[in-house]
Amino acid sequence: MESIRQLFKIGYGPSSSHTMGPRKAAELFSSELATASSCVVTLYGALAATGRGHLTDRAILDVLSPIVPTQIEWKPEIVLPFHTNGMKFTAIDATGQVVAVQTYYSVGGGDIVREGESRSPGHPIYNMCHIKDIQRWCEETGRNYWEYVGMTEDEGIWDYLHQVWQVMKAAVERGIEAEGVLPGGLGVRRKAVSYYVHAAGYNQSLKSRGLVYAYALAVSEENASGGKIVTAPTCGSCGVLPAVLYHLHTSKGFSEQRILRALATAGLFGNVVKHNASVSGAEVGCQGEVGVACAMAAAAASQLFGGTPAQIEYSAEMGLEHHLGLTCDPVCGLVQIPCIERNAYAAARALDANLYAAFSDGRHRVDFDRIVEVMKQTGHDIPSLYKETAMGGLAAIK
């Protein structure tokens, strides 16, 4: 299992798999263009089906067009065997000869796999890749999940998580000030500022819930506008964890040090899912994005409120379990409807999962690792039209 740096990526929205990933692929291929006079990029499957709404073409052209004239071809009807988010880069010289060709796959969370490489081309550093093993270690040593992260990662991890937290906070604070209509043509107005203002008029309990909604909306709307965010675990689900952490930081006074520890715990749970299943909506549906984000936020909240390792695990398990089967069906291929609203709802559910687990001793029948297995199988069983192709579910509504 790789570093949680590979889960928490800082970049620009609106999609980790459709914007950040293709941009990274273009950057990798740019080194092949020394003798080229033009380039053709062919997008396949879900990447082609919803790429325009996710600004896939812009992400690629921003990198390659300054080097050589670049053409984008869209082939949503062709799905490459390895992954539905496939893209082929072809470099052509002045005589019309192909001088370089490479196929990449955007497998979720901004990660890219080159044709012929293994699914996880990075460098594994964690020797335990299941929560049950890590939980057992925590209980035997008296340590916590964030301590396992600190012992495994290099010494720079806390500086990196500080940077992650600063970007998350900035996204919340920009988002609750911004107004207007989101780009893309759906006419979706930003709602974060409205929820933030309206929350002040309610009693403390409802105000708290309203603020969580506002913070999640703020980050998700920033993402939909192409703003700077952190994948947690993806762009499409980037509002859940920041909303929970920002709310608890401002309303409960948790210190930054404790927030960073909660981020480490959240990252560990998300990393386990990414390693053993997937966080790609195009592969397993929105359960792998918003569902995993809810699990991460639930674990972080439980960590902050002093949950035991068992209670933290239970919180995360509920956060993911109750999103099983959630489809990825963005209207017009934009990360707006239903994605933004789902972020707000999942943030509230994460806090509910923490509260539910806090009333228990943490013991329960189905553990987090089993839910990850079920999520993976469920994702494979979901028909492709419900997995980021903008062909089924809500996306089919005209």
C-alpha positions as CSV (number, residue, x, y, z in Angstrom):
1,M,0.0,0.0,0.0
2,E,1.4,3.4,-1.1
3,S,1.8,6.6,0.9
4,I,-1.3,8.5,1.7
5,R,0.3,11.3,-0.3
6,Q,-1.1,9.4,-3.3
7,L,-4.6,9.6,-1.9
8,F,-4.5,13.3,-0.8
9,K,-3.5,15.0,-4.1
10,I,-3.6,18.8,-4.3
11,G,-4.9,20.0,-7.7
12,Y,-7.7,21.6,-9.6
13,G,-11.2,20.2,-10.3
14,P,-13.6,19.2,-11.4
15,S,-12.6,15.5,-11.6
16,S,-9.7,13.5,-10.3
17,S,-10.2,10.8,-12.9
18,H,-11.3,13.0,-15.8
19,T,-9.3,16.1,-15.2
20,M,-6.3,15.5,-12.9
21,G,-5.5,12.1,-14.4
22,P,-5.6,13.1,-18.1
23,R,-3.5,16.2,-17.3
24,K,-0.9,14.0,-15.7
25,A,-1.0,11.6,-18.6
26,A,-0.4,14.5,-21.0
27,E,2.5,15.7,-18.9
28,L,4.0,12.2,-19.1
29,F,3.6,12.0,-22.9
30,S,4.9,15.5,-23.5
31,S,8.5,14.1,-23.3
32,E,7.7,12.1,-26.5
33,L,7.0,15.1,-28.6
34,A,10.5,16.2,-29.4
35,T,10.3,15.2,-33.1
36,A,6.5,15.5,-33.5
37,S,4.6,18.1,-35.5
38,S,1.2,17.1,-34.2
39,C,-0.5,14.9,-31.6
40,V,-3.8,13.0,-31.5
41,V,-5.4,12.0,-28.2
42,T,-8.2,9.4,-28.4
43,L,-10.5,9.1,-25.3
44,Y,-12.4,5.9,-24.7
45,G,-15.3,4.6,-22.6
46,A,-16.5,6.7,-19.6
47,L,-13.6,9.1,-20.1
48,A,-15.0,10.0,-23.5
49,A,-18.7,9.8,-22.4
50,T,-18.4,12.5,-19.8
51,G,-15.1,14.1,-20.6
52,R,-16.5,17.4,-22.0
53,G,-18.4,18.1,-18.8
54,H,-15.3,17.2,-16.8
55,L,-13.0,19.5,-18.9
56,T,-10.9,16.5,-19.9
57,D,-10.1,18.0,-23.3
58,R,-9.1,21.3,-21.7
59,A,-6.8,19.6,-19.2
60,I,-5.0,17.7,-22.0
61,L,-4.8,20.7,-24.4
62,D,-3.5,23.0,-21.8
63,V,-0.4,20.8,-21.6
64,L,0.1,19.6,-25.2
65,S,-1.2,22.5,-27.4
66,P,1.7,24.9,-26.4
67,I,4.1,22.1,-27.7
68,V,2.4,20.8,-30.9
69,P,-1.1,21.1,-32.4
70,T,-3.3,18.5,-30.7
71,Q,-6.6,17.0,-31.7
72,I,-9.0,15.2,-29.4
73,E,-11.0,12.2,-30.6
74,W,-14.0,10.9,-28.6
75,K,-14.9,7.2,-28.7
76,P,-17.3,6.5,-25.8
77,E,-18.6,3.4,-27.5
78,I,-15.2,1.7,-27.2
79,V,-14.1,0.4,-23.7
80,L,-10.6,-0.8,-23.4
81,P,-10.2,-4.0,-21.4
82,F,-8.0,-2.8,-18.6
83,H,-10.2,0.2,-17.4
84,T,-13.1,2.2,-18.8
85,N,-11.1,5.5,-18.5
86,G,-8.6,4.8,-21.3
87,M,-6.8,7.3,-23.5
88,K,-4.3,6.8,-26.3
89,F,-1.7,9.5,-27.2
90,T,-0.2,9.4,-30.7
91,A,2.7,11.7,-31.8
92,I,3.0,12.3,-35.5
93,D,6.0,13.8,-37.4
94,A,6.0,16.2,-40.4
95,T,5.9,13.3,-42.9
96,G,2.8,11.8,-41.3
97,Q,4.7,8.9,-39.6
98,V,3.8,7.9,-36.0
99,V,6.9,8.5,-33.9
100,A,5.4,7.6,-30.5
101,V,2.2,6.1,-29.1
102,Q,1.2,5.3,-25.6
103,T,-2.0,4.3,-23.8
104,Y,-2.8,5.4,-20.3
105,Y,-5.6,4.7,-17.9
106,S,-7.0,7.1,-15.4
107,V,-7.9,4.7,-12.5
108,G,-9.3,7.2,-10.0
109,G,-8.0,9.7,-7.5
110,G,-5.8,11.3,-10.1
111,D,-3.7,8.1,-10.6
112,I,-2.4,7.1,-14.0
113,V,-1.4,3.6,-15.1
114,R,0.5,3.1,-18.3
115,E,-0.4,0.2,-20.7
116,G,1.4,-2.9,-19.5
117,E,2.1,-1.6,-16.0
118,S,0.6,-3.1,-12.8
119,R,-2.4,-1.4,-11.3
120,S,-0.2,0.1,-8.5
121,P,3.1,1.2,-10.1
122,G,4.2,3.2,-7.1
123,H,6.2,2.2,-4.1
124,P,4.4,0.3,-1.3
125,I,5.4,1.4,2.2
126,Y,2.7,-0.1,4.4
127,N,3.2,-3.7,5.5
128,M,-0.4,-4.0,6.7
129,C,-3.1,-3.3,4.1
130,H,-6.3,-4.4,6.0
131,I,-7.9,-2.5,8.8
132,K,-8.4,-5.6,10.9
133,D,-4.6,-6.1,11.1
134,I,-3.9,-2.5,11.8
135,Q,-6.7,-2.4,14.5
136,R,-5.2,-5.5,16.1
137,W,-1.8,-3.8,16.2
138,C,-3.4,-0.7,17.7
139,E,-5.1,-2.7,20.5
140,E,-2.0,-4.7,21.2
141,T,0.4,-1.8,21.4
142,G,-2.0,0.8,22.9
143,R,-1.4,3.1,19.9
144,N,-3.8,4.6,17.4
145,Y,-4.3,4.6,13.6
146,W,-2.6,7.9,13.1
147,E,0.5,6.7,15.0
148,Y,0.8,3.8,12.5
149,V,0.7,6.3,9.7
150,G,3.4,8.4,11.4
151,M,5.6,5.4,12.0
152,T,5.3,4.2,8.4
153,E,5.5,7.4,6.4
154,D,8.6,9.5,6.2
155,E,9.2,12.5,8.5
156,G,7.8,14.9,6.0
157,I,4.3,13.5,6.2
158,W,3.1,16.0,8.8
159,D,4.3,18.9,6.8
160,Y,2.4,17.5,3.8
161,L,-0.7,17.0,5.8
162,H,-0.4,20.6,7.0
163,Q,-0.4,21.7,3.4
164,V,-3.4,19.5,2.7
165,W,-5.3,21.0,5.6
166,Q,-4.4,24.6,4.4
167,V,-5.8,23.9,0.9
168,M,-8.9,22.3,2.4
169,K,-9.6,25.3,4.7
170,A,-9.0,27.7,1.9
171,A,-11.5,25.9,-0.3
172,V,-14.1,26.1,2.4
173,E,-13.5,29.7,3.0
174,R,-13.5,30.7,-0.7
175,G,-16.6,28.6,-1.3
176,I,-18.7,30.2,1.4
177,E,-18.0,33.6,0.0
178,A,-18.5,32.8,-3.7
179,E,-21.8,33.4,-5.5
180,G,-23.2,33.0,-9.0
181,V,-23.8,30.1,-11.4
182,L,-21.5,27.2,-11.8
183,P,-20.0,26.6,-15.3
184,G,-21.2,23.9,-17.6
185,G,-24.6,25.0,-18.8
186,L,-26.9,23.4,-16.2
187,G,-27.5,26.7,-14.6
188,V,-26.7,25.4,-11.1
189,R,-26.3,28.3,-8.7
190,R,-23.9,28.1,-5.8
191,K,-25.7,27.4,-2.5
192,A,-23.0,27.3,0.1
193,V,-23.4,31.0,1.0
194,S,-27.1,30.6,1.4
195,Y,-26.8,27.6,3.7
196,Y,-24.1,29.4,5.7
197,V,-26.3,32.5,6.2
198,H,-29.5,30.5,6.9
199,A,-27.8,28.3,9.5
200,A,-27.3,31.2,11.8
201,G,-31.1,31.5,12.3
202,Y,-31.6,28.0,13.7
203,N,-31.1,26.6,17.2
204,Q,-27.7,25.1,18.0
205,S,-28.4,21.6,16.8
206,L,-29.8,22.6,13.4
207,K,-27.2,25.4,13.1
208,S,-24.5,22.8,13.4
209,R,-26.0,20.6,10.7
210,G,-26.6,23.6,8.4
211,L,-22.9,24.7,8.7
212,V,-21.7,21.2,7.8
213,Y,-23.9,21.3,4.7
214,A,-22.6,24.8,3.9
215,Y,-18.9,23.7,4.2
216,A,-19.4,20.6,2.1
217,L,-21.2,22.6,-0.6
218,A,-18.5,25.2,-0.5
219,V,-15.7,22.8,-1.3
220,S,-17.7,20.9,-3.9
221,E,-18.8,24.1,-5.7
222,E,-15.2,25.2,-5.7
223,N,-14.3,21.9,-7.3
224,A,-17.1,22.2,-9.9
225,S,-15.6,25.6,-10.8
226,G,-12.2,24.2,-11.4
227,G,-10.8,25.5,-8.1
228,K,-7.9,24.2,-6.0
229,I,-8.9,21.3,-3.8
230,V,-7.6,18.0,-2.3
231,T,-8.7,14.6,-3.5
232,A,-10.3,13.0,-0.5
233,P,-10.4,10.4,-2.0
234,T,-11.4,12.0,-5.3
235,C,-12.4,15.4,-6.7
236,G,-16.0,14.5,-7.0
237,S,-16.1,13.6,-3.2
238,C,-13.7,16.3,-2.1
239,G,-16.2,18.2,0.1
240,V,-17.0,15.6,2.7
241,L,-13.8,15.3,4.8
242,P,-13.0,19.1,4.7
243,A,-16.6,19.9,5.8
244,V,-16.4,17.6,8.8
245,L,-12.9,18.7,9.9
246,Y,-13.5,22.4,9.3
247,H,-16.7,22.2,11.3
248,L,-15.1,20.4,14.2
249,H,-12.1,22.7,14.1
250,T,-14.2,25.9,14.3
251,S,-17.0,24.8,16.5
252,K,-15.2,22.5,19.0
253,G,-11.8,24.1,19.0
254,F,-9.8,21.1,18.0
255,S,-6.2,22.1,17.5
256,E,-4.5,21.8,14.1
257,Q,-2.3,19.1,15.5
258,R,-5.3,17.0,16.3
259,I,-6.8,17.8,12.9
260,L,-3.7,16.5,11.2
261,R,-3.9,13.3,13.2
262,A,-7.5,12.9,12.1
263,L,-6.4,13.5,8.5
264,A,-3.8,10.7,8.9
265,T,-6.5,8.4,10.2
266,A,-8.9,9.3,7.4
267,G,-6.1,8.8,4.8
268,L,-5.3,5.4,6.2
269,F,-8.9,4.2,5.8
270,G,-9.2,5.6,2.3
271,N,-5.9,4.1,1.4
272,V,-7.0,0.7,2.4
273,V,-10.1,1.0,0.1
274,K,-8.0,2.3,-2.7
275,H,-5.5,-0.6,-2.4
276,N,-8.0,-3.4,-2.0
277,A,-10.8,-2.2,-4.2
278,S,-11.2,1.2,-6.0
279,V,-12.1,4.8,-5.5
280,S,-12.9,5.3,-9.2
281,G,-16.6,6.2,-9.9
282,A,-16.1,4.9,-13.4
283,E,-15.1,1.5,-12.0
284,V,-17.3,1.0,-8.9
285,G,-19.8,3.8,-8.9
286,C,-20.2,6.7,-6.5
287,Q,-20.0,4.3,-3.5
288,G,-16.2,4.4,-4.2
289,E,-16.1,8.2,-4.1
290,V,-18.8,9.7,-1.8
291,G,-19.1,6.4,0.1
292,V,-15.4,6.2,0.8
293,A,-15.2,9.9,1.6
294,C,-18.0,9.4,4.2
295,A,-16.1,6.5,5.8
296,M,-12.9,8.6,5.9
297,A,-14.7,11.5,7.5
298,A,-16.5,9.3,10.0
299,A,-13.1,7.8,11.1
300,A,-11.6,11.3,11.4
301,A,-14.5,12.5,13.6
302,S,-14.3,9.4,15.8
303,Q,-10.6,10.0,16.1
304,L,-11.2,13.6,17.2
305,F,-13.8,12.7,19.8
306,G,-11.5,10.1,21.4
307,G,-13.0,6.9,19.9
308,T,-11.2,3.6,20.5
309,P,-9.7,1.8,17.6
310,A,-12.8,-0.4,17.5
311,Q,-15.2,2.6,17.5
312,I,-13.2,4.4,14.8
313,E,-13.4,1.3,12.6
314,Y,-17.1,1.0,13.3
315,S,-17.7,4.6,12.3
316,A,-15.8,4.1,9.0
317,E,-17.6,0.8,8.4
318,M,-21.0,2.5,8.7
319,G,-20.0,5.4,6.5
320,L,-19.2,3.0,3.7
321,E,-21.8,0.3,4.3
322,H,-24.7,2.7,4.0
323,H,-23.5,4.0,0.6
324,L,-23.2,0.5,-0.9
325,G,-24.7,0.4,-4.4
326,L,-24.6,4.1,-4.9
327,T,-24.4,4.8,-8.7
328,C,-22.3,7.4,-10.5
329,D,-24.8,9.1,-12.7
330,P,-23.8,12.8,-13.3
331,V,-26.3,14.8,-15.3
332,C,-24.7,15.9,-18.5
333,G,-21.4,14.4,-17.2
334,L,-20.9,17.4,-14.9
335,V,-19.7,17.0,-11.3
336,Q,-22.7,19.0,-10.1
337,I,-26.0,17.0,-10.1
338,P,-26.2,14.9,-7.9
339,C,-22.5,15.1,-6.8
340,I,-22.5,18.4,-4.9
341,E,-25.6,17.5,-2.8
342,R,-24.3,14.1,-2.1
343,N,-21.2,15.6,-0.6
344,A,-23.3,17.7,1.9
345,Y,-25.4,14.7,2.8
346,A,-22.5,12.4,3.3
347,A,-20.7,14.9,5.6
348,A,-23.8,14.9,7.9
349,R,-23.9,11.0,7.7
350,A,-20.3,10.8,8.7
351,L,-21.0,12.7,11.9
352,D,-24.0,10.5,12.5
353,A,-21.9,7.4,12.1
354,N,-19.4,8.7,14.6
355,L,-22.2,9.4,17.1
356,Y,-23.8,6.0,16.6
357,A,-20.4,4.2,17.1
358,A,-19.7,6.4,20.2
359,F,-22.8,4.9,21.9
360,S,-21.4,1.4,21.3
361,D,-18.3,-0.5,22.4
362,G,-17.2,-0.8,18.8
363,R,-18.1,-4.5,18.4
364,H,-20.2,-5.4,15.4
365,R,-20.7,-8.3,13.0
366,V,-19.4,-7.1,9.6
367,D,-16.0,-5.4,9.7
368,F,-14.7,-2.6,7.5
369,D,-12.6,-5.0,5.3
370,R,-15.6,-7.1,4.5
371,I,-17.5,-4.0,3.4
372,V,-14.7,-3.1,1.1
373,E,-14.9,-6.5,-0.5
374,V,-18.6,-6.1,-0.9
375,M,-18.2,-2.6,-2.4
376,K,-15.7,-3.9,-4.9
377,Q,-18.0,-6.8,-6.0
378,T,-21.1,-4.5,-6.0
379,G,-19.2,-2.1,-8.2
380,H,-18.3,-4.8,-10.7
381,D,-21.9,-5.9,-10.8
382,I,-23.3,-2.4,-11.5
383,P,-24.0,-2.0,-15.2
384,S,-21.7,0.4,-17.0
385,L,-24.5,2.9,-17.8
386,Y,-24.6,3.6,-14.0
387,K,-20.8,4.2,-13.7
388,E,-19.9,7.7,-14.9
389,T,-21.0,7.3,-18.5
390,A,-23.9,9.8,-18.0
391,M,-26.2,7.3,-19.7
392,G,-28.3,5.9,-16.8
393,G,-30.0,6.9,-13.6
394,L,-30.3,10.6,-12.9
395,A,-28.1,11.3,-15.9
396,A,-30.8,9.9,-18.2
397,I,-33.3,12.5,-17.0
398,K,-34.0,15.1,-19.8
